[in-house]
């Protein structure tokens, strides 16, 4: 059974992630950029929280979120 995930997109600092997590809960994924990799990780049932204007800045190249 699939459990919907929580994605944070466009958060650039750990402090911002921590602040959002206090309100929304711990995210399953933190995506630095909205890129093809982030979109591939998202399912229609997931909740996606965008930082300011992050949804408007699609990056055409996949970003290594592990760094």
mmCIF file as Biopython writes it, N, C-alpha, C and O atoms, coordinates in Angstrom:
data_model
#
loop_
_atom_site.group_PDB
_atom_site.id
_atom_site.type_symbol
_atom_site.label_atom_id
_atom_site.label_alt_id
_atom_site.label_comp_id
_atom_site.label_asym_id
_atom_site.label_entity_id
_atom_site.label_seq_id
_atom_site.pdbx_PDB_ins_code
_atom_site.Cartn_x
_atom_site.Cartn_y
_atom_site.Cartn_z
_atom_site.occupancy
_atom_site.B_iso_or_equiv
_atom_site.auth_seq_id
_atom_site.auth_asym_id
_atom_site.pdbx_PDB_model_num
ATOM 1   N N  . UNK A ? 1  ? 0.838  -1.182 0.000   1.0 0.0 1  A 1 
ATOM 2   C CA . UNK A ? 1  ? 0.000  0.000  0.000   1.0 0.0 1  A 1 
ATOM 3   C C  . UNK A ? 1  ? 0.885  1.248  0.000   1.0 0.0 1  A 1 
ATOM 4   O O  . UNK A ? 1  ? 1.891  1.296  0.708   1.0 0.0 1  A 1 
ATOM 5   N N  . UNK A ? 2  ? 0.517  2.243  -0.782  1.0 0.0 2  A 1 
ATOM 6   C CA . UNK A ? 2  ? 1.286  3.476  -0.917  1.0 0.0 2  A 1 
ATOM 7   C C  . UNK A ? 2  ? 0.890  4.464  0.173   1.0 0.0 2  A 1 
ATOM 8   O O  . UNK A ? 2  ? -0.295 4.707  0.402   1.0 0.0 2  A 1 
ATOM 9   N N  . UNK A ? 3  ? 1.885  5.028  0.839   1.0 0.0 3  A 1 
ATOM 10  C CA . UNK A ? 3  ? 1.661  6.076  1.840   1.0 0.0 3  A 1 
ATOM 11  C C  . UNK A ? 3  ? 2.041  7.407  1.195   1.0 0.0 3  A 1 
ATOM 12  O O  . UNK A ? 3  ? 3.179  7.562  0.752   1.0 0.0 3  A 1 
ATOM 13  N N  . UNK A ? 4  ? 1.118  8.376  1.129   1.0 0.0 4  A 1 
ATOM 14  C CA . UNK A ? 4  ? 1.461  9.674  0.545   1.0 0.0 4  A 1 
ATOM 15  C C  . UNK A ? 4  ? 2.647  10.307 1.266   1.0 0.0 4  A 1 
ATOM 16  O O  . UNK A ? 4  ? 2.781  10.200 2.485   1.0 0.0 4  A 1 
ATOM 17  N N  . UNK A ? 5  ? 3.497  10.961 0.497   1.0 0.0 5  A 1 
ATOM 18  C CA . UNK A ? 5  ? 4.709  11.571 1.024   1.0 0.0 5  A 1 
ATOM 19  C C  . UNK A ? 5  ? 4.574  13.089 1.103   1.0 0.0 5  A 1 
ATOM 20  O O  . UNK A ? 5  ? 3.716  13.691 0.458   1.0 0.0 5  A 1 
ATOM 21  N N  . UNK A ? 6  ? 5.439  13.685 1.907   1.0 0.0 6  A 1 
ATOM 22  C CA . UNK A ? 6  ? 5.521  15.140 2.045   1.0 0.0 6  A 1 
ATOM 23  C C  . UNK A ? 6  ? 6.837  15.592 1.419   1.0 0.0 6  A 1 
ATOM 24  O O  . UNK A ? 6  ? 7.908  15.119 1.800   1.0 0.0 6  A 1 
ATOM 25  N N  . UNK A ? 7  ? 6.752  16.510 0.456   1.0 0.0 7  A 1 
ATOM 26  C CA . UNK A ? 7  ? 7.927  17.035 -0.239  1.0 0.0 7  A 1 
ATOM 27  C C  . UNK A ? 7  ? 8.081  18.520 0.085   1.0 0.0 7  A 1 
ATOM 28  O O  . UNK A ? 7  ? 7.106  19.270 0.055   1.0 0.0 7  A 1 
ATOM 29  N N  . UNK A ? 8  ? 9.307  18.941 0.395   1.0 0.0 8  A 1 
ATOM 30  C CA . UNK A ? 8  ? 9.640  20.360 0.510   1.0 0.0 8  A 1 
ATOM 31  C C  . UNK A ? 8  ? 10.495 20.699 -0.703  1.0 0.0 8  A 1 
ATOM 32  O O  . UNK A ? 8  ? 11.494 20.029 -0.966  1.0 0.0 8  A 1 
ATOM 33  N N  . UNK A ? 9  ? 10.109 21.738 -1.447  1.0 0.0 9  A 1 
ATOM 34  C CA . UNK A ? 9  ? 10.824 22.114 -2.666  1.0 0.0 9  A 1 
ATOM 35  C C  . UNK A ? 9  ? 11.301 23.554 -2.561  1.0 0.0 9  A 1 
ATOM 36  O O  . UNK A ? 9  ? 10.526 24.453 -2.235  1.0 0.0 9  A 1 
ATOM 37  N N  . UNK A ? 10 ? 12.585 23.766 -2.841  1.0 0.0 10 A 1 
ATOM 38  C CA . UNK A ? 10 ? 13.135 25.116 -2.905  1.0 0.0 10 A 1 
ATOM 39  C C  . UNK A ? 10 ? 13.626 25.680 -1.593  1.0 0.0 10 A 1 
ATOM 40  O O  . UNK A ? 10 ? 13.975 26.858 -1.529  1.0 0.0 10 A 1 
ATOM 41  N N  . UNK A ? 11 ? 13.664 24.878 -0.543  1.0 0.0 11 A 1 
ATOM 42  C CA . UNK A ? 11 ? 14.182 25.360 0.734   1.0 0.0 11 A 1 
ATOM 43  C C  . UNK A ? 11 ? 15.698 25.307 0.678   1.0 0.0 11 A 1 
ATOM 44  O O  . UNK A ? 11 ? 16.273 24.248 0.423   1.0 0.0 11 A 1 
ATOM 45  N N  . UNK A ? 12 ? 16.348 26.430 0.911   1.0 0.0 12 A 1 
ATOM 46  C CA . UNK A ? 12 ? 17.791 26.523 0.713   1.0 0.0 12 A 1 
ATOM 47  C C  . UNK A ? 12 ? 18.604 26.372 1.989   1.0 0.0 12 A 1 
ATOM 48  O O  . UNK A ? 12 ? 19.823 26.221 1.916   1.0 0.0 12 A 1 
ATOM 49  N N  . UNK A ? 13 ? 17.984 26.408 3.134   1.0 0.0 13 A 1 
ATOM 50  C CA . UNK A ? 13 ? 18.753 26.272 4.373   1.0 0.0 13 A 1 
ATOM 51  C C  . UNK A ? 13 ? 18.072 25.261 5.296   1.0 0.0 13 A 1 
ATOM 52  O O  . UNK A ? 13 ? 16.863 25.038 5.219   1.0 0.0 13 A 1 
ATOM 53  N N  . UNK A ? 14 ? 18.872 24.663 6.159   1.0 0.0 14 A 1 
ATOM 54  C CA . UNK A ? 14 ? 18.318 23.712 7.122   1.0 0.0 14 A 1 
ATOM 55  C C  . UNK A ? 14 ? 17.374 24.412 8.086   1.0 0.0 14 A 1 
ATOM 56  O O  . UNK A ? 14 ? 16.402 23.814 8.548   1.0 0.0 14 A 1 
ATOM 57  N N  . UNK A ? 15 ? 17.654 25.680 8.395   1.0 0.0 15 A 1 
ATOM 58  C CA . UNK A ? 15 ? 16.768 26.441 9.276   1.0 0.0 15 A 1 
ATOM 59  C C  . UNK A ? 15 ? 15.371 26.586 8.698   1.0 0.0 15 A 1 
ATOM 60  O O  . UNK A ? 15 ? 14.381 26.483 9.422   1.0 0.0 15 A 1 
ATOM 61  N N  . UNK A ? 16 ? 15.290 26.823 7.396   1.0 0.0 16 A 1 
ATOM 62  C CA . UNK A ? 16 ? 13.989 26.941 6.736   1.0 0.0 16 A 1 
ATOM 63  C C  . UNK A ? 16 ? 13.251 25.607 6.743   1.0 0.0 16 A 1 
ATOM 64  O O  . UNK A ? 16 ? 12.036 25.562 6.941   1.0 0.0 16 A 1 
ATOM 65  N N  . UNK A ? 17 ? 13.984 24.533 6.529   1.0 0.0 17 A 1 
ATOM 66  C CA . UNK A ? 17 ? 13.381 23.191 6.569   1.0 0.0 17 A 1 
ATOM 67  C C  . UNK A ? 17 ? 12.865 22.902 7.973   1.0 0.0 17 A 1 
ATOM 68  O O  . UNK A ? 17 ? 11.756 22.392 8.133   1.0 0.0 17 A 1 
ATOM 69  N N  . UNK A ? 18 ? 13.662 23.224 8.992   1.0 0.0 18 A 1 
ATOM 70  C CA . UNK A ? 18 ? 13.254 22.984 10.375  1.0 0.0 18 A 1 
ATOM 71  C C  . UNK A ? 18 ? 11.999 23.782 10.722  1.0 0.0 18 A 1 
ATOM 72  O O  . UNK A ? 18 ? 11.096 23.273 11.384  1.0 0.0 18 A 1 
ATOM 73  N N  . UNK A ? 19 ? 11.950 25.025 10.274  1.0 0.0 19 A 1 
ATOM 74  C CA . UNK A ? 19 ? 10.787 25.876 10.553  1.0 0.0 19 A 1 
ATOM 75  C C  . UNK A ? 19 ? 9.523  25.285 9.909   1.0 0.0 19 A 1 
ATOM 76  O O  . UNK A ? 19 ? 8.480  25.188 10.556  1.0 0.0 19 A 1 
ATOM 77  N N  . UNK A ? 20 ? 9.624  24.892 8.630   1.0 0.0 20 A 1 
ATOM 78  C CA . UNK A ? 20 ? 8.473  24.314 7.932   1.0 0.0 20 A 1 
ATOM 79  C C  . UNK A ? 20 ? 8.066  22.981 8.556   1.0 0.0 20 A 1 
ATOM 80  O O  . UNK A ? 20 ? 6.880  22.657 8.616   1.0 0.0 20 A 1 
ATOM 81  N N  . UNK A ? 21 ? 9.043  22.215 9.016   1.0 0.0 21 A 1 
ATOM 82  C CA . UNK A ? 21 ? 8.741  20.908 9.621   1.0 0.0 21 A 1 
ATOM 83  C C  . UNK A ? 21 ? 7.966  21.052 10.924  1.0 0.0 21 A 1 
ATOM 84  O O  . UNK A ? 21 ? 7.191  20.165 11.282  1.0 0.0 21 A 1 
ATOM 85  N N  . UNK A ? 22 ? 8.165  22.160 11.639  1.0 0.0 22 A 1 
ATOM 86  C CA . UNK A ? 22 ? 7.389  22.381 12.875  1.0 0.0 22 A 1 
ATOM 87  C C  . UNK A ? 22 ? 5.902  22.531 12.568  1.0 0.0 22 A 1 
ATOM 88  O O  . UNK A ? 22 ? 5.055  22.188 13.393  1.0 0.0 22 A 1 
ATOM 89  N N  . UNK A ? 23 ? 5.592  23.039 11.392  1.0 0.0 23 A 1 
ATOM 90  C CA . UNK A ? 23 ? 4.190  23.263 11.016  1.0 0.0 23 A 1 
ATOM 91  C C  . UNK A ? 23 ? 3.619  22.053 10.273  1.0 0.0 23 A 1 
ATOM 92  O O  . UNK A ? 23 ? 2.521  21.593 10.587  1.0 0.0 23 A 1 
ATOM 93  N N  . UNK A ? 24 ? 4.356  21.541 9.296   1.0 0.0 24 A 1 
ATOM 94  C CA . UNK A ? 24 ? 3.852  20.506 8.404   1.0 0.0 24 A 1 
ATOM 95  C C  . UNK A ? 24 ? 4.251  19.095 8.797   1.0 0.0 24 A 1 
ATOM 96  O O  . UNK A ? 24 ? 3.646  18.129 8.334   1.0 0.0 24 A 1 
ATOM 97  N N  . UNK A ? 25 ? 5.261  18.966 9.643   1.0 0.0 25 A 1 
ATOM 98  C CA . UNK A ? 25 ? 5.795  17.648 9.987   1.0 0.0 25 A 1 
ATOM 99  C C  . UNK A ? 25 ? 7.058  17.378 9.206   1.0 0.0 25 A 1 
ATOM 100 O O  . UNK A ? 25 ? 7.403  18.115 8.282   1.0 0.0 25 A 1 
ATOM 101 N N  . UNK A ? 26 ? 7.744  16.322 9.581   1.0 0.0 26 A 1 
ATOM 102 C CA . UNK A ? 26 ? 9.009  15.963 8.946   1.0 0.0 26 A 1 
ATOM 103 C C  . UNK A ? 26 ? 8.767  15.548 7.496   1.0 0.0 26 A 1 
ATOM 104 O O  . UNK A ? 26 ? 7.919  14.697 7.228   1.0 0.0 26 A 1 
ATOM 105 N N  . UNK A ? 27 ? 9.514  16.149 6.554   1.0 0.0 27 A 1 
ATOM 106 C CA . UNK A ? 27 ? 9.307  15.791 5.146   1.0 0.0 27 A 1 
ATOM 107 C C  . UNK A ? 27 ? 9.921  14.432 4.806   1.0 0.0 27 A 1 
ATOM 108 O O  . UNK A ? 27 ? 10.891 14.001 5.428   1.0 0.0 27 A 1 
ATOM 109 N N  . UNK A ? 28 ? 9.345  13.778 3.823   1.0 0.0 28 A 1 
ATOM 110 C CA . UNK A ? 28 ? 9.928  12.547 3.296   1.0 0.0 28 A 1 
ATOM 111 C C  . UNK A ? 28 ? 11.033 12.866 2.295   1.0 0.0 28 A 1 
ATOM 112 O O  . UNK A ? 28 ? 11.996 12.112 2.157   1.0 0.0 28 A 1 
ATOM 113 N N  . UNK A ? 29 ? 10.884 13.993 1.598   1.0 0.0 29 A 1 
ATOM 114 C CA . UNK A ? 29 ? 11.870 14.427 0.608   1.0 0.0 29 A 1 
ATOM 115 C C  . UNK A ? 29 ? 12.082 15.929 0.744   1.0 0.0 29 A 1 
ATOM 116 O O  . UNK A ? 29 ? 11.132 16.680 0.966   1.0 0.0 29 A 1 
ATOM 117 N N  . UNK A ? 30 ? 13.338 16.364 0.609   1.0 0.0 30 A 1 
ATOM 118 C CA . UNK A ? 30 ? 13.667 17.789 0.511   1.0 0.0 30 A 1 
ATOM 119 C C  . UNK A ? 30 ? 14.389 17.964 -0.816  1.0 0.0 30 A 1 
ATOM 120 O O  . UNK A ? 30 ? 15.464 17.403 -1.030  1.0 0.0 30 A 1 
ATOM 121 N N  . UNK A ? 31 ? 13.789 18.747 -1.702  1.0 0.0 31 A 1 
ATOM 122 C CA . UNK A ? 31 ? 14.352 18.995 -3.028  1.0 0.0 31 A 1 
ATOM 123 C C  . UNK A ? 31 ? 14.870 20.428 -3.066  1.0 0.0 31 A 1 
ATOM 124 O O  . UNK A ? 31 ? 14.112 21.371 -2.842  1.0 0.0 31 A 1 
ATOM 125 N N  . UNK A ? 32 ? 16.159 20.590 -3.348  1.0 0.0 32 A 1 
ATOM 126 C CA . UNK A ? 32 ? 16.748 21.923 -3.408  1.0 0.0 32 A 1 
ATOM 127 C C  . UNK A ? 32 ? 16.144 22.712 -4.563  1.0 0.0 32 A 1 
ATOM 128 O O  . UNK A ? 32 ? 15.903 23.913 -4.444  1.0 0.0 32 A 1 
ATOM 129 N N  . UNK A ? 33 ? 15.902 22.038 -5.672  1.0 0.0 33 A 1 
ATOM 130 C CA . UNK A ? 33 ? 15.345 22.668 -6.868  1.0 0.0 33 A 1 
ATOM 131 C C  . UNK A ? 33 ? 14.143 21.866 -7.357  1.0 0.0 33 A 1 
ATOM 132 O O  . UNK A ? 33 ? 14.008 20.680 -7.056  1.0 0.0 33 A 1 
ATOM 133 N N  . UNK A ? 34 ? 13.290 22.519 -8.103  1.0 0.0 34 A 1 
ATOM 134 C CA . UNK A ? 34 ? 12.225 21.812 -8.819  1.0 0.0 34 A 1 
ATOM 135 C C  . UNK A ? 34 ? 12.830 21.389 -10.146 1.0 0.0 34 A 1 
ATOM 136 O O  . UNK A ? 34 ? 12.968 22.199 -11.063 1.0 0.0 34 A 1 
ATOM 137 N N  . UNK A ? 35 ? 13.188 20.130 -10.242 1.0 0.0 35 A 1 
ATOM 138 C CA . UNK A ? 35 ? 13.824 19.606 -11.448 1.0 0.0 35 A 1 
ATOM 139 C C  . UNK A ? 35 ? 13.150 18.297 -11.849 1.0 0.0 35 A 1 
ATOM 140 O O  . UNK A ? 35 ? 12.185 17.863 -11.219 1.0 0.0 35 A 1 
ATOM 141 N N  . UNK A ? 36 ? 13.666 17.679 -12.896 1.0 0.0 36 A 1 
ATOM 142 C CA . UNK A ? 36 ? 13.070 16.435 -13.388 1.0 0.0 36 A 1 
ATOM 143 C C  . UNK A ? 36 ? 13.113 15.343 -12.325 1.0 0.0 36 A 1 
ATOM 144 O O  . UNK A ? 36 ? 12.183 14.544 -12.218 1.0 0.0 36 A 1 
ATOM 145 N N  . UNK A ? 37 ? 14.169 15.306 -11.552 1.0 0.0 37 A 1 
ATOM 146 C CA . UNK A ? 37 ? 14.278 14.295 -10.492 1.0 0.0 37 A 1 
ATOM 147 C C  . UNK A ? 37 ? 13.197 14.503 -9.430  1.0 0.0 37 A 1 
ATOM 148 O O  . UNK A ? 37 ? 12.567 13.541 -8.990  1.0 0.0 37 A 1 
ATOM 149 N N  . UNK A ? 38 ? 12.983 15.738 -9.025  1.0 0.0 38 A 1 
ATOM 150 C CA . UNK A ? 38 ? 11.945 16.024 -8.030  1.0 0.0 38 A 1 
ATOM 151 C C  . UNK A ? 38 ? 10.570 15.630 -8.561  1.0 0.0 38 A 1 
ATOM 152 O O  . UNK A ? 38 ? 9.774  15.023 -7.844  1.0 0.0 38 A 1 
ATOM 153 N N  . UNK A ? 39 ? 10.296 15.969 -9.800  1.0 0.0 39 A 1 
ATOM 154 C CA . UNK A ? 39 ? 9.000  15.631 -10.383 1.0 0.0 39 A 1 
ATOM 155 C C  . UNK A ? 39 ? 8.805  14.122 -10.480 1.0 0.0 39 A 1 
ATOM 156 O O  . UNK A ? 39 ? 7.690  13.626 -10.315 1.0 0.0 39 A 1 
ATOM 157 N N  . UNK A ? 40 ? 9.883  13.395 -10.745 1.0 0.0 40 A 1 
ATOM 158 C CA . UNK A ? 40 ? 9.791  11.939 -10.831 1.0 0.0 40 A 1 
ATOM 159 C C  . UNK A ? 40 ? 9.497  11.316 -9.468  1.0 0.0 40 A 1 
ATOM 160 O O  . UNK A ? 40 ? 8.876  10.256 -9.391  1.0 0.0 40 A 1 
ATOM 161 N N  . UNK A ? 41 ? 9.940  11.967 -8.399  1.0 0.0 41 A 1 
ATOM 162 C CA . UNK A ? 41 ? 9.697  11.461 -7.041  1.0 0.0 41 A 1 
ATOM 163 C C  . UNK A ? 41 ? 8.276  11.723 -6.552  1.0 0.0 41 A 1 
ATOM 164 O O  . UNK A ? 41 ? 7.821  11.084 -5.603  1.0 0.0 41 A 1 
ATOM 165 N N  . UNK A ? 42 ? 7.575  12.648 -7.186  1.0 0.0 42 A 1 
ATOM 166 C CA . UNK A ? 42 ? 6.253  13.062 -6.714  1.0 0.0 42 A 1 
ATOM 167 C C  . UNK A ? 42 ? 5.141  12.214 -7.334  1.0 0.0 42 A 1 
ATOM 168 O O  . UNK A ? 42 ? 5.160  11.903 -8.525  1.0 0.0 42 A 1 
ATOM 169 N N  . UNK A ? 43 ? 4.185  11.855 -6.499  1.0 0.0 43 A 1 
ATOM 170 C CA . UNK A ? 43 ? 2.994  11.132 -6.954  1.0 0.0 43 A 1 
ATOM 171 C C  . UNK A ? 43 ? 1.787  12.059 -6.781  1.0 0.0 43 A 1 
ATOM 172 O O  . UNK A ? 43 ? 1.846  13.000 -5.989  1.0 0.0 43 A 1 
ATOM 173 N N  . UNK A ? 44 ? 0.708  11.811 -7.501  1.0 0.0 44 A 1 
ATOM 174 C CA . UNK A ? 44 ? -0.464 12.672 -7.402  1.0 0.0 44 A 1 
ATOM 175 C C  . UNK A ? 44 ? -1.035 12.784 -5.971  1.0 0.0 44 A 1 
ATOM 176 O O  . UNK A ? 44 ? -1.642 13.798 -5.627  1.0 0.0 44 A 1 
ATOM 177 N N  . UNK A ? 45 ? -0.843 11.760 -5.156  1.0 0.0 45 A 1 
ATOM 178 C CA . UNK A ? 45 ? -1.392 11.770 -3.796  1.0 0.0 45 A 1 
ATOM 179 C C  . UNK A ? 45 ? -0.504 12.511 -2.803  1.0 0.0 45 A 1 
ATOM 180 O O  . UNK A ? 45 ? -0.926 12.752 -1.672  1.0 0.0 45 A 1 
ATOM 181 N N  . UNK A ? 46 ? 0.712  12.878 -3.195  1.0 0.0 46 A 1 
ATOM 182 C CA . UNK A ? 46 ? 1.661  13.509 -2.294  1.0 0.0 46 A 1 
ATOM 183 C C  . UNK A ? 46 ? 1.290  14.965 -2.008  1.0 0.0 46 A 1 
ATOM 184 O O  . UNK A ? 46 ? 0.568  15.604 -2.773  1.0 0.0 46 A 1 
ATOM 185 N N  . UNK A ? 47 ? 1.802  15.466 -0.892  1.0 0.0 47 A 1 
ATOM 186 C CA . UNK A ? 47 ? 1.692  16.878 -0.549  1.0 0.0 47 A 1 
ATOM 187 C C  . UNK A ? 47 ? 3.022  17.526 -0.854  1.0 0.0 47 A 1 
ATOM 188 O O  . UNK A ? 47 ? 4.067  17.041 -0.419  1.0 0.0 47 A 1 
ATOM 189 N N  . UNK A ? 48 ? 2.992  18.635 -1.609  1.0 0.0 48 A 1 
ATOM 190 C CA . UNK A ? 48 ? 4.218  19.329 -2.005  1.0 0.0 48 A 1 
ATOM 191 C C  . UNK A ? 48 ? 4.149  20.750 -1.463  1.0 0.0 48 A 1 
ATOM 192 O O  . UNK A ? 48 ? 3.218  21.498 -1.759  1.0 0.0 48 A 1 
ATOM 193 N N  . UNK A ? 49 ? 5.158  21.113 -0.659  1.0 0.0 49 A 1 
ATOM 194 C CA . UNK A ? 49 ? 5.241  22.446 -0.081  1.0 0.0 49 A 1 
ATOM 195 C C  . UNK A ? 49 ? 6.380  23.180 -0.767  1.0 0.0 49 A 1 
ATOM 196 O O  . UNK A ? 49 ? 7.533  22.756 -0.694  1.0 0.0 49 A 1 
ATOM 197 N N  . UNK A ? 50 ? 6.053  24.292 -1.440  1.0 0.0 50 A 1 
ATOM 198 C CA . UNK A ? 50 ? 7.043  25.059 -2.170  1.0 0.0 50 A 1 
ATOM 199 C C  . UNK A ? 50 ? 7.490  26.257 -1.348  1.0 0.0 50 A 1 
ATOM 200 O O  . UNK A ? 50 ? 6.674  26.934 -0.722  1.0 0.0 50 A 1 
ATOM 201 N N  . UNK A ? 51 ? 8.803  26.515 -1.355  1.0 0.0 51 A 1 
ATOM 202 C CA . UNK A ? 51 ? 9.318  27.759 -0.798  1.0 0.0 51 A 1 
ATOM 203 C C  . UNK A ? 51 ? 8.908  28.884 -1.750  1.0 0.0 51 A 1 
ATOM 204 O O  . UNK A ? 51 ? 8.396  28.616 -2.837  1.0 0.0 51 A 1 
ATOM 205 N N  . UNK A ? 52 ? 9.121  30.100 -1.365  1.0 0.0 52 A 1 
ATOM 206 C CA . UNK A ? 52 ? 8.705  31.249 -2.160  1.0 0.0 52 A 1 
ATOM 207 C C  . UNK A ? 52 ? 9.150  31.136 -3.612  1.0 0.0 52 A 1 
ATOM 208 O O  . UNK A ? 52 ? 10.345 31.065 -3.900  1.0 0.0 52 A 1 
ATOM 209 N N  . UNK A ? 53 ? 8.197  31.120 -4.509  1.0 0.0 53 A 1 
ATOM 210 C CA . UNK A ? 53 ? 8.391  31.086 -5.961  1.0 0.0 53 A 1 
ATOM 211 C C  . UNK A ? 53 ? 9.166  29.874 -6.471  1.0 0.0 53 A 1 
ATOM 212 O O  . UNK A ? 53 ? 9.595  29.883 -7.625  1.0 0.0 53 A 1 
ATOM 213 N N  . UNK A ? 54 ? 9.363  28.842 -5.671  1.0 0.0 54 A 1 
ATOM 214 C CA . UNK A ? 54 ? 10.105 27.665 -6.124  1.0 0.0 54 A 1 
ATOM 215 C C  . UNK A ? 54 ? 9.405  26.968 -7.276  1.0 0.0 54 A 1 
ATOM 216 O O  . UNK A ? 54 ? 10.065 26.395 -8.143  1.0 0.0 54 A 1 
ATOM 217 N N  . UNK A ? 55 ? 8.081  27.006 -7.300  1.0 0.0 55 A 1 
ATOM 218 C CA . UNK A ? 55 ? 7.348  26.329 -8.367  1.0 0.0 55 A 1 
ATOM 219 C C  . UNK A ? 55 ? 7.517  27.034 -9.708  1.0 0.0 55 A 1 
ATOM 220 O O  . UNK A ? 55 ? 7.233  26.450 -10.753 1.0 0.0 55 A 1 
ATOM 221 N N  . UNK A ? 56 ? 7.980  28.291 -9.689  1.0 0.0 56 A 1 
ATOM 222 C CA . UNK A ? 56 ? 8.165  29.051 -10.919 1.0 0.0 56 A 1 
ATOM 223 C C  . UNK A ? 56 ? 9.558  28.872 -11.513 1.0 0.0 56 A 1 
ATOM 224 O O  . UNK A ? 56 ? 9.808  29.302 -12.639 1.0 0.0 56 A 1 
ATOM 225 N N  . UNK A ? 57 ? 10.467 28.241 -10.770 1.0 0.0 57 A 1 
ATOM 226 C CA . UNK A ? 57 ? 11.852 28.129 -11.200 1.0 0.0 57 A 1 
ATOM 227 C C  . UNK A ? 57 ? 12.212 26.682 -11.518 1.0 0.0 57 A 1 
ATOM 228 O O  . UNK A ? 57 ? 12.999 26.068 -10.797 1.0 0.0 57 A 1 
ATOM 229 N N  . UNK A ? 58 ? 11.654 26.139 -12.571 1.0 0.0 58 A 1 
ATOM 230 C CA . UNK A ? 58 ? 11.995 24.770 -12.962 1.0 0.0 58 A 1 
ATOM 231 C C  . UNK A ? 58 ? 13.423 24.751 -13.491 1.0 0.0 58 A 1 
ATOM 232 O O  . UNK A ? 58 ? 13.782 25.567 -14.340 1.0 0.0 58 A 1 
ATOM 233 N N  . UNK A ? 59 ? 14.234 23.830 -12.999 1.0 0.0 59 A 1 
ATOM 234 C CA . UNK A ? 59 ? 15.617 23.665 -13.432 1.0 0.0 59 A 1 
ATOM 235 C C  . UNK A ? 59 ? 15.647 22.483 -14.399 1.0 0.0 59 A 1 
ATOM 236 O O  . UNK A ? 59 ? 15.247 21.380 -14.026 1.0 0.0 59 A 1 
ATOM 237 N N  . UNK A ? 60 ? 16.108 22.687 -15.623 1.0 0.0 60 A 1 
ATOM 238 C CA . UNK A ? 60 ? 16.046 21.606 -16.620 1.0 0.0 60 A 1 
ATOM 239 C C  . UNK A ? 60 ? 17.007 20.449 -16.373 1.0 0.0 60 A 1 
ATOM 240 O O  . UNK A ? 60 ? 16.872 19.394 -16.993 1.0 0.0 60 A 1 
ATOM 241 N N  . UNK A ? 61 ? 17.974 20.630 -15.479 1.0 0.0 61 A 1 
ATOM 242 C CA . UNK A ? 61 ? 18.948 19.579 -15.201 1.0 0.0 61 A 1 
ATOM 243 C C  . UNK A ? 61 ? 18.688 18.994 -13.821 1.0 0.0 61 A 1 
ATOM 244 O O  . UNK A ? 61 ? 18.301 19.712 -12.900 1.0 0.0 61 A 1 
ATOM 245 N N  . UNK A ? 62 ? 18.901 17.698 -13.680 1.0 0.0 62 A 1 
ATOM 246 C CA . UNK A ? 62 ? 18.713 17.053 -12.391 1.0 0.0 62 A 1 
ATOM 247 C C  . UNK A ? 62 ? 19.801 17.490 -11.431 1.0 0.0 62 A 1 
ATOM 248 O O  . UNK A ? 62 ? 20.969 17.593 -11.808 1.0 0.0 62 A 1 
ATOM 249 N N  . UNK A ? 63 ? 19.419 17.745 -10.198 1.0 0.0 63 A 1 
ATOM 250 C CA . UNK A ? 63 ? 20.337 18.212 -9.176  1.0 0.0 63 A 1 
ATOM 251 C C  . UNK A ? 63 ? 20.576 17.082 -8.176  1.0 0.0 63 A 1 
ATOM 252 O O  . UNK A ? 63 ? 19.640 16.369 -7.814  1.0 0.0 63 A 1 
ATOM 253 N N  . UNK A ? 64 ? 21.807 16.915 -7.733  1.0 0.0 64 A 1 
ATOM 254 C CA . UNK A ? 64 ? 22.155 15.888 -6.774  1.0 0.0 64 A 1 
ATOM 255 C C  . UNK A ? 64 ? 21.779 16.355 -5.380  1.0 0.0 64 A 1 
ATOM 256 O O  . UNK A ? 64 ? 22.520 17.130 -4.776  1.0 0.0 64 A 1 
ATOM 257 N N  . UNK A ? 65 ? 20.653 15.908 -4.857  1.0 0.0 65 A 1 
ATOM 258 C CA . UNK A ? 65 ? 20.167 16.347 -3.559  1.0 0.0 65 A 1 
ATOM 259 C C  . UNK A ? 65 ? 20.957 15.767 -2.402  1.0 0.0 65 A 1 
ATOM 260 O O  . UNK A ? 65 ? 20.761 16.183 -1.260  1.0 0.0 65 A 1 
ATOM 261 N N  . UNK A ? 66 ? 21.847 14.815 -2.664  1.0 0.0 66 A 1 
ATOM 262 C CA . UNK A ? 66 ? 22.574 14.185 -1.571  1.0 0.0 66 A 1 
ATOM 263 C C  . UNK A ? 66 ? 23.722 15.039 -1.069  1.0 0.0 66 A 1 
ATOM 264 O O  . UNK A ? 66 ? 24.289 14.735 -0.020  1.0 0.0 66 A 1 
ATOM 265 N N  . UNK A ? 67 ? 24.086 16.100 -1.780  1.0 0.0 67 A 1 
ATOM 266 C CA . UNK A ? 67 ? 25.206 16.953 -1.349  1.0 0.0 67 A 1 
ATOM 267 C C  . UNK A ? 67 ? 24.784 17.915 -0.277  1.0 0.0 67 A 1 
ATOM 268 O O  . UNK A ? 67 ? 25.599 18.706 0.199   1.0 0.0 67 A 1 
#
